[in-house]
Amino acid sequence: MGQSRLQGDEDKKRNELFTQSEAEKELKEAVKAVIGSLHIKNFDKERMEREGLIHEDKIYELLRW
């Protein structure tokens, strides 16, 4: 692991690249930003509230990392 480099990173020195933990942190923050900005149209909010599927008071957290 860590042996391959993206084509756009070929001109960068290895110490200038993200470490795996830094890359995971950046990805986690990016996913949180995307999830936080989603707006879904045309869904049955009443049914979802009845079935306990909507949690507006909770912030989405990624648990994998």
C-alpha positions as CSV (number, residue, x, y, z in Angstrom):
1,M,0.0,0.0,0.0
2,G,1.2,3.5,-0.6
3,Q,3.4,2.6,-3.6
4,S,1.2,4.0,-6.4
5,R,0.9,7.7,-7.1
6,L,-1.8,9.6,-9.0
7,Q,-0.7,11.0,-12.4
8,G,-1.2,14.6,-11.1
9,D,1.1,13.9,-8.1
10,E,4.1,12.7,-10.1
11,D,5.7,16.1,-9.9
12,K,5.3,16.3,-6.1
13,K,7.9,15.1,-3.7
14,R,6.6,12.2,-1.5
15,N,6.9,14.3,1.7
16,E,4.5,16.9,0.1
17,L,1.7,14.3,-0.4
18,F,-1.0,13.5,2.2
19,T,-0.4,10.7,4.5
20,Q,-3.1,8.0,4.7
21,S,-4.6,9.4,7.9
22,E,-4.5,13.0,6.4
23,A,-6.2,11.8,3.3
24,E,-8.9,9.9,5.3
25,K,-9.5,13.1,7.4
26,E,-9.9,15.2,4.2
27,L,-12.2,12.7,2.7
28,K,-14.3,12.5,5.8
29,E,-14.7,16.3,5.9
30,A,-15.6,16.4,2.2
31,V,-18.3,13.7,2.7
32,K,-19.7,15.5,5.7
33,A,-19.9,18.7,3.7
34,V,-21.7,16.9,0.8
35,I,-24.1,15.1,3.1
36,G,-24.8,18.3,5.0
37,S,-25.8,20.1,1.8
38,L,-28.2,17.5,0.4
39,H,-31.7,18.6,-0.2
40,I,-34.1,15.9,-1.3
41,K,-37.3,16.9,-3.2
42,N,-40.5,15.0,-3.5
43,F,-40.2,12.6,-0.6
44,D,-43.0,11.5,1.8
45,K,-41.9,13.4,4.9
46,E,-45.0,12.6,6.9
47,R,-44.5,8.8,6.4
48,M,-40.8,9.1,7.2
49,E,-41.6,11.0,10.4
50,R,-44.3,8.4,11.3
51,E,-41.8,5.5,10.8
52,G,-39.0,7.3,12.7
53,L,-36.7,7.7,9.7
54,I,-36.1,11.5,10.0
55,H,-33.7,12.8,12.7
56,E,-33.4,16.5,12.0
57,D,-31.9,17.2,15.4
58,K,-28.9,14.8,14.8
59,I,-25.8,15.6,12.8
60,Y,-24.6,12.9,10.4
61,E,-21.3,11.3,11.6
62,L,-19.1,8.9,9.7
63,L,-18.4,6.0,12.0
64,R,-16.1,3.9,9.7
65,W,-13.0,6.0,10.4
